[in-house]
Amino acid sequence: MAAEPSLVFTDVNERQGAFTRRVFLMGGVVAFGMFALIGRLVHLQILQGSKFQKLSAANQFNFRLVPPPRGNILDRNGKLIAGNRPSFRVMIETNEIKNIDDTLDQVSYILPQTLTSRRRILRDINQNQRSVPTIIASDLSWEDFSKVSLYANDIPGVVADMDEMRAYYYGGAFSHVVGYVAKISQKDMDKEKGGPEGEFNLLHHPSFRIGKSGIEKAFDRDLRGTAGGKKVEVDARGRVVAEDGEGSIAPVPGKDIVLTLDADIQQRAIDVFGQESGSAVMMDIETGEVLCMTSSPGFDPNLFVSGISNDAYKLLHDYDHNPLLDKALTATYPPGSTFKTLVGLAALENGFDPKTTHTCNGAFPYGNRVFHCDGRHGTLDLHGAIVTSCDVYFYQCALSVGPDKIADVARKFGLGQIFDIGIDGQKAGVVPDQAWKKAYFEKRQPNNTRWWPGETPSMGIGQGYTNVNALQNCVAVARLANGRKAVMPRLIKSIGGKPYKDTEFEDLPVDPAHIAFVRAAMADVVTSGTAARSGKLDLGPILMAGKTGTAQAHTYAAGGSRATLHLGWEKRDHAWFVAFAPADAPKYAMSVIVQHGGWGASSAAPKAREIMRMALLKDPEIQKRIVAVNPADLVDKPVSDVPDPESDTGAAPPPPDIIDNGV
């Protein structure tokens, strides 16, 4: 019997239940996902919306550091000495390029590069932060800048723009006193650590330059200013699309500094020195303002702004006239016979009778030595000894006073001092006395700490251990000319429009009658003494008073000639002249040192004459007094060396060779 087929029935409710469960499960998953998504959107859009809005803006906008213009340096009359000028440059932004060598190769087709410049660029890139651009070329001509600008957009990371570069408008005339700026070194960077973050970023900027010497260094922070920021819109590759002027912060320029110097007088001093080596310093005897402070020859500070080459620096360094040495402040020299004014004053202050006479026969035997004079002056009193600059008289005058009393008066008149004029580099020199010698030789030559009597005559004529710089000698004659106050030199007139610090001058603790005696003798030096042929101003009633000096720079042979002009430059004596004018109503004082110049009367005095004439002719009050002179006679005359074999040398047998004269 055949089997009957079986029928299988599916429960409809069971199938519907399974579908429903799947729907609820998937719906729950979708609902949870939607809830999580909505919650995340709410969190991002509402709770953290402001944060991401800032991040978005940061991706769209960028801030570029804008260096501030460096403050100007001006002379007393507002003439620009150091300022800023436009400069075209090309930079590379390393954070926007992948291969530096390929980029530099592309640039080299437009601006050829030497191997040295290529190495310099790579070195700067390695030293800089990636966010800091590196300068490829600066101070470009308009033609080169135009070429680079035409193709810069096709080379990723290359930017051509205009910048400001430091400019020194008088070349080497102010090179030592104003100084120069240059790229910041790692040593400078270490000193700047700990400053504000914005300022630290400024130090890395390729345009930033730091003061390296003179006013530029001493007042660097005042001149530096405060950096600003430029808000720019950038694309995904970081290229600038537009600038947002409203979001930018303008930089604050550095403060302007006004000096007491007069650019015309300073330039005149440079002109009269020419290629000769030395210094000229001039002061107002009432205010102490320094009108002129030169060091010749100078150097062009513009060479250092972009970086001086090794060859150029070596030429400056190796030149025997040493243009890198500040001969007004750093170099010190024996003052020679200019020191006799203070020796005579010290004698008067200690009871010396100015009518005391001594007879000069050209030599003065003392102990086992013979001290020489450059002439045979006969019988002289103190006045005549100053006028003729007789060494024999001052050998004996110094012996009657002693080194301690001479040194005391010399210090009262500024010798051996460092003055607060705002800049570094001053050397105090040496004003010797018994205490100084004991302290100086105690460790060097313990058996030579005593002051020997034979050392005093040399001190009496400004030789021996005595060393001064040109500024100190100018201060000394300024105090003599003032007669009442211990005037101090001032170099800074104002900073940022505000007057620079000023101090009251102390009274000179010296008898005015004794000062008047010395001043009268200095007036006769120019009218009838050692500077009679070279120191006259030719300005009618306006006369100059002064004192010549010739400082020994090498050892004379026993019994040999005191003349040195026939010798090589480095063996010639140093020539000094100190002066004040007008002689009857002093207003300006100055000192001139001509390194290895020979005679003070024939080398230094003519230069002082021309510089003093410039100052007097610019003074309105002095102009009123010049009434009986043909205007044609007031035209600047060429400086000539006046041969004067009878001039004072201020020379004596040399002391032990232990003092660095800074030459």
Steps between C-alpha positions, in 0.01 A plus 500: 500500500642836393622757764295815533674839442563716816413872508720758693338826608705818600360715774436843355526663841840343551634650175353837581662495843845434357466788255383731770795412719742574218332831431519606862861392524606690189289796597664511840840491343407777258336702775806462722723603212284800423491593867881472524544699180262772612667508841842532342377773269350684795828461688705626208269773380373637826727399785829521306389718214712800600810286537475350153406831353834632624684197361329549168597863496857401586511277195358779287692789653861537604699766683832613357746677730566859391836639630485858627699777331820559698521841664701774331822652634532872436750776572422801721351688203275217381725371223450129442809298588350150507159408360321246284473476123291276271664177392381227261553141608414138419414248771426129514233360734627152581169375645343529154754302297597134481847512347717799587771422245248482214350832606841668523589361158187660355584832663857485370371526143369845591761605758833322449653371824861450593607195696559723803153655486343154452676373811392809693135448402506131600669587829237764578219259413639239738538756779159663459169365617292349216236768552761774451581603142861504386645777286641381168609842376460852637549857387422407139497742212163585348582291191582186701202550727269534199629175350448310824155649553397386151584133566463475881138377484610201291757388759340364818626660821676794336389850599625831358415811702628837619663545838685770692877493542710701744686783329786718627495823305841637598701185431798478733459843662300356792608137472635465855264721698177391326617145432314259274241221496545146369328162498441356843747232607443201723684683777261791465206260494608343828510842663148577378340187651229562754348794314136524378395226258421748222840661539670162491324421172618836367861399563458212254355717228733533199463879502601542863835663572653560842733780608860384516690811611466866593158662539339217302608250764464711815142604419396198296176438690389861465576493128348155443128580539216246532406248231154495342299233317331484159187287472485328162263248340673192363403206280549131576868525394563797727520757220376848581165567334397827664586727792262579784588854598257507794671207671855630456705664776726786398861484625624771735810671358812528714579823679702769328826599670637852465871539567686810614737459203499748213520322164670796329778521759537123503530487122751786500718309745492194275592715201803664663637165617475344156690173511688585819436310819371667815206661674332834562263573789318830559277606792284791604673613819176610669264212425752220444332409171739319268484668158759285329651160579681343208737213451698495177514315280153358547319219322173490309243348738270424204735209421396321819121526461465216248816325615855595412712254306805341660732666250358847565520453877857377474598814309358717777656289774848485348533867400770659717287816556249271675161638388318261736661657810316790664780751548277740694406261782689171484851595391716674761819697443752695707361856514841653431536872564123558518542359853723795596192719554392270784852465637525878515156521664598236757812700579300821551248316718783383722670834556736515203602856416426559127792747488742219578753477216704217356756514223466265204817403315336206324575239766433429868734256678329323787640202683679279253290616203478802277151623409487693174300791360423569133653849519710740703246736649723694738367630831122467540228538759187279511305709249785495250553128554139426402515731198824353366430150638840471665566146621791597726278737698229236554748231599592720795144621557377142533780412741398792722137379515526120493291237316219471755403868488524508121279192475245651740453809282495292179213289635307813598514596134367167373812302414488134593117498504228317311205727425133408485429601141279203417736286291762241585862471397670758719842427645592683819866532412752564778559795732793366702592572859689306765196294603425409139854383435507285810170332409591457133846352554426297812427183303693585184833622638497472882845661521389810307203627702673812624459830316851601399591872493622460143146415387359840600666716228341288225160540666553877498489509120217250453714194437591208725203293608239768426243401235175671403242484224379785282171544688679537835737760359203692362325490838816632667524803272121554524530525878793738466296714261192491722704584808214445745333166442624145453310470173413144392458385139151429365432312177122434507260793466164317498344156458150471358453875532578503871816676625770257606622503859689807608718557805619803687870565469706521816718800577865476402701487825774718352592864553346700206807726497721202427271389218507853357882491504509178297234624257697820435810295422298277262380812317861608447588154365294587192596865471874474562586146610533156346173524302543858378550389140224239486229576755371846407134502397501806270155594631562860593473553875428132567816331627573145609703386800675166501791277584711289268637159590711234338492164672786257464406179317836324481835484675750768399862408454727653763598847386297458180262742333156557649349553152306199367339618176774334296420161657241245397140580593485261795810657660391862484386679814133566571385860446262671746325833513243609761318830468206718598341799328428784509803558720343797681154343549535123457211301358651196327785270601665227301784251479665360189733201490677404176641152541866500391445851368837640602492856640192619688533853362528399135268198490231526769463879538399570136229236521369640827498846343278391210257307721475787748436746218203293386347502849556874546365596160181304568443676834267802459647680801854457373398617155391832647852553634666438166450848358840612375575213267474477123243222429734358236750422775245280680488240224632166621869474420684174432680353795876502458773357715709793619865402536609613840825344616495711815165360610464321828549126500418426859744212477717338761692178551232231509385319815484121518288378210204375701209723407275410207458825309221361289690554176 
